[in-house]
Amino acid sequence: MSKSNQPIILYDNQIFDIQRFGGISRYFCEIIRRLNIKNDIAVRYSINYYLTTYHIGRHRIPLPRFIFKRYRKECQGKNKELSKILLNKNHNYLFHPTYYDPYFLEYIGNNPYVITVHDMIHEKFSSCFSDADEVINQKKEVITHANRIIAISENTKKDIIELLHINPNKIDVIYHSTSMKAFTGRPNPKIPSNFLLFIGDRAPYKNFNRFIRAFSILSKEDKELNLVCTGMPFSKSEKEFIDQLGVTDKIIQVKATDKLLCELYSRAKLFIFPSLYEGFGIPILEAYACHCPVALSNASCFPEIAGDAGIYFDPYSEKSIIESIREVIYDENKRSSLIQAGNERLKLFSWEKAARLTERTYLKVITNE
C-alpha cells in the first residue's frame, strides 16, 4: 500500500486529560514522535509534560498552567469534542485510543482500532480502586472489540488471555523503553548521600507499607541509611504509620521532575521496586540508564523485564526484602556487577524499536494481515 493511500493514525485526548506526568502519556508521546506513518492527535488544550516538551499535536494551543487549571473542565470538554469531530470527519483512519473509555465506538463506524493494554491491575487488585467496576467493564468492551491489541509484556498478554479469553494471535507484545540518561550535574544538597530509593505512587499493590517496615529495621541497624520517596505527599495515615515505626526523620518525600528523578537514581545506593504487580515497570529501565542497581519483587512481569540484572525478593516477606537490600548496599562488588548487568539489559529495550513494532501492528490491521 502506498503512503498516499495509507490511513492516518488517529489518537484521542483521554490519557492527556488524565495525566500531566505518567507512564502511559509518556509512552504515547515516545511512540508518536518516532512514527513514520502520518498521524493526528485530538488534543487542543493540555499541560501534559510530554506533549509540551516534544511539541506534539498540530491542534494543540499552548495555555499557561494557571489558566488551564482554572478552566480544566472546559478545556477537557473541548478536547473530547475535537476527538468526536475527528472520528466523524476523517473516513480513512486507524484509531488508537489512549485509554479505555469506549465512547468512541459510537463514532468510529467501520474504521478499525488498536488498543494498548498496560496492565490488568484493576481486574487483579480491584479492592485497591474505587472505580474498579467501571474501568473493568470499559476495558473489557474496548479490548474485546479491538482489531488488534498491544500488550506491553508477555505477562500482560498472559493476563489478557486468562481474564478475557482473547485469541493470542490478536495480541502483539511490544516493550517500553526509557529516554532517561545518567545524571552529570551538581548534586542537590537537600538529598542525603546514603539512601534507598522508592519511586511512584503508594497504592496497596505497590507494597509500600511492607517495604517501609523492612526499611525501619534496616535503619535501626544503620543510622546513616535514609529513604527517598517520590510521588504525592504522604497522607495523614501514612505519616502516622511512618511515625509509629520511628523513621520519620529517615524518610524524605519529594515531587520529582525528570531532572531530579535522574539525579535520585544516579545517587541512590539501591532502587527498590516491591510491587505485587506491574504491567511493565519502566522505573527498572530508568534505574539501569542511571547506573543504579535494582532490587525487586520476584512477581508479575519483573523477571521478564529485569532478567539477571536485579536482585529478587519475595514481596510478601519483610525478611526477604531486608536480606536482598543488605546483600547489595554493603557489597560494592555486588553493586558494580548489578550495575553492569543493568547496562547490558538496557540494550534490549528501545523506543525506536517499539515505534517500528507499533507501525507493524498498525499495518497488520490496515492490510488485514
MONORKA-V356723 format. One record per helix or strand of 3 or more residues. SS is the DSSP state (H for helix, E for strand). FROM is the first residue (numbers start at 1). LEN is the number of residues. If there is no record, write none. Layout:
# MONORKA-V356723
ss = <SS SS>
from = <FROM FROM>
len = <LEN LEN>
This chain:
# MONORKA-V356723
ss = <H E H H E H H H E H E H H H E H H E E H H E H H E H E H E H E H H H>
from = <3 8 14 23 39 49 65 72 93 102 113 121 126 132 148 154 168 171 195 204 208 226 236 248 251 258 270 282 294 302 311 318 332 351>
len = <3 4 5 10 3 6 6 18 4 5 5 4 3 14 4 11 3 3 4 3 14 5 9 3 4 10 4 8 4 5 3 12 15 16>
